[in-house]
């Protein structure tokens, strides 16, 4: 993958259900992507960055922090090494650390992730990848969560057409340990996408994602629909526009569980221009704006916004 693709912010990690409607009121994100080629069969990719958060307004606050203690800074760093012993087969090992940092310098939350991906490209129109991931999330004074997940990713160009179909199922188990006991929840995710190369300078895509997590006491379901178009009016410039709609439903498990509430909904719009600065450097900006609705608010309201800037290089 070249630096133009590496420069984009990472997608949500498959199998992880992040807090619903955790809207960022003011967010600035800076990241650097680097790729180092080690001969013709291997390369190392690195991503380092920081996220400045001025305030968060979510329906469900972080149980480990008081409302006024939202971390103003998140720093993250990750590396992957990819080795291709055969032309149609590759192996990727990855590691990532993400930390929330308080003004005092303390780290109330840390996430460590290790991953393995085995990929194969048996045909120029077909890509198959098996993924395994282990993640540890540790927070001060509250339960720690250990997540293990496996998944499959299939990308297939339909013969005789300009359509590409992506299918990505994943299942996992999240174990939560606290001083009063342990709890486990099963997680499942299914993401699909179809992309249509309308012309040499334009691509349209439509995707959906379903995520579910269930423990002995709580069940959560999330559904998302995305649609976007990408323009390439010049060889060194791209412009992408993406819309995303999501619904989150929560409910108790068992005969004594309360009635499920109306779903929490959010709508987001993202504008992403990117530009190649020479043959090996790419700069990209993402401007994100959102609306949200919940049973507590009773109406749509501003759901926060974010600006992300990244620069990627290949050496």
PyMOL commands that set and color helices and strands:
alter all, ss='L'
color gray80, all
select helices_A, chain A and resi 3-6+67-69
alter helices_A, ss='H'
color red, helices_A
select strands_A, chain A and resi 23-38+42-57+73-86+89-101+109-123+126-139+144-157+163-178+181-199+202-214+218-234+237-252+264-276+281-293+301-314
alter strands_A, ss='S'
color yellow, strands_A
deselect
rebuild
show_as cartoon
